[in-house]
């Protein structure tokens, strides 16, 4: 298994998905060697062996952008060993070298690579062993760029990885359609495997800390509705549309506040936009959240909005639903393929989103119905189902002949 992060050192949903998927696979009988690009402790993982490809800490990896990282350069220094990583491509090269050494010692039954970050290592492992290569697509560069453009280097890596893969797993039909239409991959090579939610892991004795969002709790006591999202502040997430729609909603119904939980390159832009629209007193920025903090963000919220321009799946919607949120999701989000008791809109349609926010906030019966009904939907599927689909992909992938 080739991945880029695992909890508690994850920066997003990819690590969460890899964790639960691997755990379910292990419970189904798989023996997993999971390679990550950093060295750190994973105290909650005893169901597989974790292999660090470098001695870098997870914080170094978090500092890296898609192309380069001044943070890593500063930590390593100009006089550092030339073999040390100085950017994300250097780390990927070291990751590949580590995988080469691993497969030289033991040929795997199957190689399972997640997203563009590990596709090259997966292809190299396949070249050396002829073991079946499963490429799992959680997001494409088209998603991350929020348009038909993006980084041409990453497009090349994705194209080569998808072409070389024996089987491709896509987290939604939306993602499969992108793979087929944008990369010209045969449709029968791609299987849709929706993500799931581990309800038991969320029912672990966690108790919401009312002190975290004391001011918001006070506003709720005065009849305000809390609208929230938990995400990266990136173009892909459509947060500028959300902020504009929220401003429109407050013109129709004043007792609304917006909680933006997360961080990213658009943070200052969104703060400026809230000021420009005259709603700074109603928009709250938490900064990056993880663990108990993100669960508190869900718990204080009444309506969760996934405003993504392109969202392959969207695990946060399931997590928000579990914390008693009504859901509003863009039609461009894959999680909408498995949920019905939600409101949906096109990411650019701020007028419709504003109306939906007001509609739920002003109707207790509607809000209650959405929250209650969605519970019966997200509990129907599990990571065990995902693991079974992965196992079938492993078993049916064509096996080459070593020469």
C-alpha positions as CSV (number, residue, x, y, z in Angstrom):
1,X,0.0,0.0,0.0
2,X,1.5,3.3,-1.1
3,X,0.1,6.4,0.5
4,X,1.1,9.9,1.5
5,X,-0.4,10.2,5.0
6,X,-2.1,8.4,7.9
7,X,-3.7,9.8,11.0
8,X,-2.8,11.5,13.3
9,X,-0.4,13.0,10.7
10,X,-2.9,13.7,8.0
11,X,-3.8,17.0,6.5
12,X,-7.1,15.9,4.9
13,X,-9.5,13.1,4.0
14,X,-6.9,11.0,2.1
15,X,-5.2,9.9,5.3
16,X,-8.6,9.1,6.9
17,X,-9.7,7.0,4.0
18,X,-6.4,5.1,3.8
19,X,-6.6,4.4,7.5
20,X,-10.1,3.0,7.6
21,X,-9.7,1.1,4.3
22,X,-6.5,-0.5,5.4
23,X,-8.0,-1.5,8.8
24,X,-11.0,-3.1,7.0
25,X,-8.6,-4.9,4.6
26,X,-6.6,-6.2,7.5
27,X,-9.7,-7.5,9.2
28,X,-10.6,-9.2,5.9
29,X,-7.3,-11.1,6.0
30,X,-4.8,-8.8,4.1
31,X,-1.3,-8.4,5.3
32,X,-0.3,-4.8,4.6
33,X,3.0,-3.0,4.3
34,X,2.1,0.7,4.1
35,X,4.7,3.2,2.9
36,X,4.6,6.8,4.0
37,X,7.0,9.6,3.1
38,X,7.8,10.7,6.6
39,X,8.9,9.2,9.9
40,X,6.5,9.4,12.9
41,X,4.6,7.4,15.4
42,X,1.2,6.0,14.6
43,X,0.0,4.8,18.0
44,X,-3.4,3.7,16.9
45,X,-2.2,1.5,14.1
46,X,-1.4,-2.1,15.0
47,X,-3.1,-3.8,12.1
48,X,-0.4,-3.2,9.5
49,X,3.3,-2.5,9.2
50,X,4.2,1.2,8.4
51,X,7.4,1.9,6.5
52,X,8.9,5.5,6.5
53,X,10.5,6.3,3.2
54,X,12.5,9.3,4.7
55,X,13.5,10.6,8.1
56,X,11.6,13.8,7.6
57,X,8.9,14.7,10.1
58,X,5.2,15.1,9.0
59,X,5.6,18.8,9.6
60,X,8.1,19.1,6.8
61,X,5.6,17.4,4.4
62,X,2.8,19.7,5.5
63,X,5.0,22.6,4.5
64,X,5.3,21.5,1.0
65,X,3.2,22.8,-1.9
66,X,2.5,20.9,-5.1
67,X,5.8,22.1,-6.6
68,X,8.3,23.3,-4.0
69,X,8.8,24.0,-0.4
70,X,10.8,26.8,1.1
71,X,9.9,25.4,4.6
72,X,11.8,22.2,3.9
73,X,14.7,24.1,2.4
74,X,15.0,26.2,5.5
75,X,14.9,23.2,7.8
76,X,17.5,21.2,5.9
77,X,19.8,24.2,5.0
78,X,21.9,25.0,2.0
79,X,24.8,22.8,3.1
80,X,22.7,19.7,3.7
81,X,23.4,16.3,2.2
82,X,22.5,16.5,-1.5
83,X,20.5,13.3,-1.1
84,X,18.2,15.1,1.4
85,X,14.8,16.2,0.1
86,X,14.4,19.9,-0.7
87,X,11.0,19.8,-2.5
88,X,8.1,17.5,-3.0
89,X,9.6,15.9,-6.2
90,X,12.8,15.1,-4.2
91,X,10.7,13.4,-1.6
92,X,8.9,11.4,-4.3
93,X,12.2,10.3,-5.7
94,X,13.4,9.1,-2.3
95,X,10.0,7.4,-1.8
96,X,10.5,5.5,-5.1
97,X,14.0,4.4,-4.1
98,X,12.6,3.1,-0.8
99,X,9.9,1.1,-2.6
100,X,12.5,-0.3,-5.0
101,X,14.5,-1.7,-2.0
102,X,11.3,-3.1,-0.4
103,X,10.2,-5.0,-3.5
104,X,13.7,-6.3,-4.1
105,X,13.5,-8.0,-0.7
106,X,10.0,-9.3,-1.0
107,X,7.7,-9.3,-4.1
108,X,4.2,-8.2,-3.1
109,X,1.0,-10.0,-4.2
110,X,-0.5,-6.6,-5.2
111,X,0.5,-3.0,-5.3
112,X,-2.1,-0.4,-4.2
113,X,-1.1,3.2,-4.9
114,X,-3.1,6.3,-3.8
115,X,-3.3,9.4,-6.0
116,X,-0.6,11.1,-8.0
117,X,1.8,11.4,-5.1
118,X,2.6,7.6,-5.1
119,X,1.6,6.6,-8.7
120,X,5.2,6.8,-9.9
121,X,6.4,4.5,-7.1
122,X,3.5,2.1,-7.9
123,X,4.5,2.0,-11.6
124,X,8.1,1.4,-10.7
125,X,7.2,-1.4,-8.3
126,X,5.1,-3.0,-11.1
127,X,8.0,-2.8,-13.5
128,X,10.3,-4.5,-11.1
129,X,7.9,-7.3,-9.9
130,X,5.2,-7.6,-12.5
131,X,2.7,-7.6,-9.6
132,X,-0.7,-6.2,-10.3
133,X,-1.0,-2.4,-9.8
134,X,-4.2,-1.0,-8.4
135,X,-4.4,2.8,-8.6
136,X,-6.9,4.4,-6.2
137,X,-8.0,7.9,-7.3
138,X,-9.3,10.1,-4.5
139,X,-8.8,13.3,-6.6
140,X,-7.4,14.3,-9.9
141,X,-5.4,17.4,-10.8
142,X,-8.6,18.6,-12.6
143,X,-10.3,18.5,-9.2
144,X,-7.5,20.3,-7.3
145,X,-7.2,23.0,-10.0
146,X,-11.0,23.6,-10.0
147,X,-11.0,23.7,-13.8
148,X,-9.7,22.0,-16.9
149,X,-6.2,23.3,-16.2
150,X,-3.7,22.5,-13.5
151,X,-0.1,21.4,-13.2
152,X,0.9,19.7,-16.5
153,X,3.6,17.6,-14.7
154,X,0.9,16.2,-12.4
155,X,-1.4,15.6,-15.4
156,X,1.5,13.5,-17.0
157,X,2.0,11.5,-13.8
158,X,-1.7,10.8,-13.5
159,X,-2.0,9.8,-17.1
160,X,1.0,7.4,-16.9
161,X,-0.2,5.9,-13.7
162,X,-3.7,5.3,-15.0
163,X,-2.4,3.8,-18.2
164,X,-0.1,1.4,-16.4
165,X,-2.6,0.4,-13.8
166,X,-4.2,-3.0,-14.0
167,X,-7.3,-1.8,-12.2
168,X,-8.4,1.7,-11.2
169,X,-10.6,2.4,-8.2
170,X,-12.5,5.8,-8.3
171,X,-14.2,7.2,-5.2
172,X,-17.2,8.4,-7.2
173,X,-18.9,8.3,-10.6
174,X,-17.9,11.9,-11.0
175,X,-14.2,10.9,-10.6
176,X,-14.7,7.9,-13.0
177,X,-16.2,10.3,-15.6
178,X,-13.1,12.6,-15.3
179,X,-10.7,9.6,-15.6
180,X,-12.5,8.4,-18.7
181,X,-13.2,11.7,-20.5
182,X,-10.1,13.7,-19.6
183,X,-7.5,10.9,-19.6
184,X,-9.1,8.6,-22.3
185,X,-9.0,5.6,-20.0
186,X,-11.4,2.7,-21.0
187,X,-14.4,2.8,-18.8
188,X,-14.3,-0.9,-18.0
189,X,-10.9,-0.5,-16.4
190,X,-12.4,1.8,-13.7
191,X,-14.6,0.7,-10.9
192,X,-16.4,3.1,-8.6
193,X,-15.8,2.4,-4.9
194,X,-17.5,5.0,-2.7
195,X,-15.9,5.9,0.6
196,X,-17.7,5.1,3.8
197,X,-17.8,6.1,7.5
198,X,-16.7,4.2,10.6
199,X,-19.5,5.1,13.0
200,X,-17.9,3.1,15.8
201,X,-14.7,5.2,15.7
202,X,-16.9,8.3,16.1
203,X,-18.8,6.8,19.0
204,X,-15.6,6.5,21.2
205,X,-16.8,8.4,24.2
206,X,-16.1,11.9,22.7
207,X,-18.0,14.6,24.4
208,X,-18.5,18.0,22.8
209,X,-16.7,20.8,24.7
210,X,-19.1,23.7,24.9
211,X,-16.2,26.0,25.9
212,X,-14.6,25.8,22.5
213,X,-17.3,27.8,20.8
214,X,-18.8,29.6,23.8
215,X,-19.6,32.7,21.8
216,X,-21.4,30.7,19.0
217,X,-23.2,28.7,21.7
218,X,-24.4,32.0,23.1
219,X,-25.6,33.1,19.7
220,X,-27.5,29.8,19.3
221,X,-29.2,30.5,22.6
222,X,-30.4,33.7,21.0
223,X,-31.9,31.9,18.0
224,X,-29.0,32.0,15.6
225,X,-28.2,29.1,13.2
226,X,-24.6,28.1,12.7
227,X,-23.6,27.3,9.1
228,X,-20.2,25.6,8.8
229,X,-17.7,23.9,6.6
230,X,-14.5,22.0,7.5
231,X,-12.1,22.0,4.6
232,X,-8.9,23.3,3.0
233,X,-9.1,27.0,1.9
234,X,-8.3,26.3,-1.7
235,X,-9.9,27.2,-5.0
236,X,-11.3,23.7,-5.4
237,X,-13.5,24.2,-2.4
238,X,-15.6,27.1,-3.8
239,X,-15.5,29.0,-0.5
240,X,-15.7,32.4,-2.2
241,X,-19.1,31.3,-3.5
242,X,-20.1,30.1,-0.1
243,X,-19.2,33.4,1.6
244,X,-21.1,35.4,-1.1
245,X,-24.2,33.1,-0.8
246,X,-24.0,33.5,3.0
247,X,-24.0,37.3,2.6
248,X,-27.1,37.0,0.4
249,X,-28.8,34.8,3.0
250,X,-28.2,37.2,5.9
251,X,-30.0,39.9,3.9
252,X,-33.1,37.7,4.0
253,X,-32.7,36.3,7.5
254,X,-30.4,38.0,9.9
255,X,-29.9,35.3,12.6
256,X,-27.1,33.4,10.8
257,X,-23.4,32.9,11.5
258,X,-20.8,31.1,9.3
259,X,-18.0,29.0,10.8
260,X,-15.1,28.3,8.4
261,X,-13.0,25.6,10.0
262,X,-9.6,25.0,8.3
263,X,-6.8,26.9,6.7
264,X,-5.1,27.3,3.3
265,X,-3.9,29.7,0.7
266,X,-7.3,31.5,0.4
267,X,-7.5,32.5,4.0
268,X,-6.6,36.1,3.7
269,X,-8.7,36.4,0.5
270,X,-11.8,35.1,2.3
271,X,-11.2,37.4,5.3
272,X,-11.0,40.4,2.9
273,X,-14.2,39.2,1.1
274,X,-16.1,38.9,4.3
275,X,-15.1,42.5,5.1
276,X,-16.0,43.7,1.6
277,X,-19.4,42.2,1.9
278,X,-20.0,43.7,5.4
279,X,-20.4,40.3,7.2
280,X,-17.1,40.2,9.2
281,X,-19.0,40.1,12.4
282,X,-20.8,36.9,11.3
283,X,-17.9,34.9,9.8
284,X,-15.6,33.0,12.1
285,X,-12.2,31.5,11.1
286,X,-10.8,28.7,13.3
287,X,-7.5,28.0,11.6
288,X,-6.4,24.4,11.0
289,X,-8.3,21.9,13.1
290,X,-7.8,18.2,13.8
291,X,-9.0,15.6,16.2
292,X,-11.3,16.9,18.9
293,X,-11.2,20.4,17.4
294,X,-12.9,19.4,14.1
295,X,-15.4,17.3,16.0
296,X,-16.3,20.3,18.1
297,X,-16.7,22.3,14.9
298,X,-19.2,19.7,13.6
299,X,-21.0,19.6,16.9
300,X,-21.7,23.4,17.2
301,X,-22.9,23.5,13.6
302,X,-26.5,23.2,12.5
303,X,-26.1,23.2,8.7
304,X,-23.0,21.9,6.9
305,X,-22.2,23.2,3.4
306,X,-19.9,21.4,1.0
307,X,-19.4,24.2,-1.6
308,X,-16.7,22.4,-3.7
309,X,-16.2,23.3,-7.4
310,X,-15.1,19.7,-7.8
311,X,-15.2,17.2,-4.9
312,X,-14.4,13.6,-5.8
313,X,-16.2,12.3,-2.7
314,X,-16.3,14.4,0.5
315,X,-15.9,12.4,3.8
316,X,-16.6,15.5,5.8
317,X,-20.2,15.5,4.8
318,X,-20.7,12.1,6.3
319,X,-18.9,13.2,9.5
320,X,-21.0,16.3,9.7
321,X,-24.2,14.2,9.2
322,X,-23.1,12.0,12.1
323,X,-22.8,15.1,14.3
324,X,-26.5,16.1,13.6
325,X,-26.0,18.5,10.7
326,X,-28.4,19.1,7.8
327,X,-26.4,18.9,4.6
328,X,-26.2,21.2,1.6
329,X,-23.9,19.8,-1.1
330,X,-22.9,20.9,-4.6
331,X,-23.9,18.8,-7.5
332,X,-20.2,18.5,-8.3
333,X,-19.6,16.5,-5.1
334,X,-19.4,12.7,-5.2
335,X,-20.8,12.1,-1.7
336,X,-24.2,13.2,-3.2
337,X,-24.3,9.9,-5.2
338,X,-24.9,8.0,-2.0
339,X,-27.1,10.4,-0.1
340,X,-30.7,11.6,-0.8
341,X,-31.8,13.5,2.2
342,X,-29.8,16.5,1.3
343,X,-30.1,19.8,-0.5
344,X,-28.0,20.1,-3.7
345,X,-27.0,23.1,-5.9
346,X,-24.5,24.0,-8.6
347,X,-21.4,25.4,-7.0
348,X,-21.8,28.7,-8.9
349,X,-25.5,29.2,-8.0
350,X,-25.1,31.5,-5.0
351,X,-28.8,32.5,-5.1
352,X,-30.0,28.9,-4.8
353,X,-27.5,28.2,-1.9
354,X,-28.7,31.3,-0.1
355,X,-32.3,30.2,-0.4
356,X,-31.5,26.8,0.8
357,X,-29.7,28.1,3.9
358,X,-32.6,30.4,4.8
359,X,-35.1,27.6,4.1
360,X,-33.5,25.2,6.5
361,X,-32.7,27.9,9.1
362,X,-36.3,29.1,9.2
363,X,-38.0,25.7,9.3
364,X,-37.4,23.5,12.3
365,X,-39.4,20.7,10.8
366,X,-37.4,20.7,7.6
367,X,-34.1,20.8,9.4
368,X,-35.2,18.0,11.7
369,X,-36.4,15.9,8.8
370,X,-33.1,16.3,6.9
371,X,-31.0,15.4,9.9
372,X,-33.1,12.4,10.8
373,X,-33.4,10.9,7.3
374,X,-29.7,11.2,6.3
375,X,-28.8,9.1,9.4
376,X,-30.5,6.1,7.8
377,X,-28.5,6.6,4.6
378,X,-24.9,7.0,5.7
379,X,-25.1,4.0,8.1
380,X,-26.0,1.7,5.2
381,X,-22.5,1.4,3.9
382,X,-19.2,0.6,5.6
383,X,-15.5,0.3,5.1
384,X,-16.0,-3.4,5.2
385,X,-17.9,-3.1,1.9
386,X,-15.0,-1.0,0.5
387,X,-12.5,-3.6,1.6
388,X,-14.4,-6.4,-0.1
389,X,-14.5,-4.4,-3.4
390,X,-10.7,-3.9,-3.0
391,X,-10.1,-7.6,-2.4
392,X,-12.1,-8.5,-5.5
393,X,-10.0,-6.0,-7.5
394,X,-6.9,-7.6,-6.2
395,X,-8.1,-11.1,-7.1
396,X,-9.3,-10.3,-10.6
397,X,-6.4,-8.1,-11.6
398,X,-4.3,-9.7,-14.4
399,X,-1.1,-11.2,-13.2
400,X,1.9,-10.9,-15.5
401,X,4.8,-13.3,-16.0
402,X,8.2,-12.4,-14.5
403,X,11.1,-12.4,-17.0
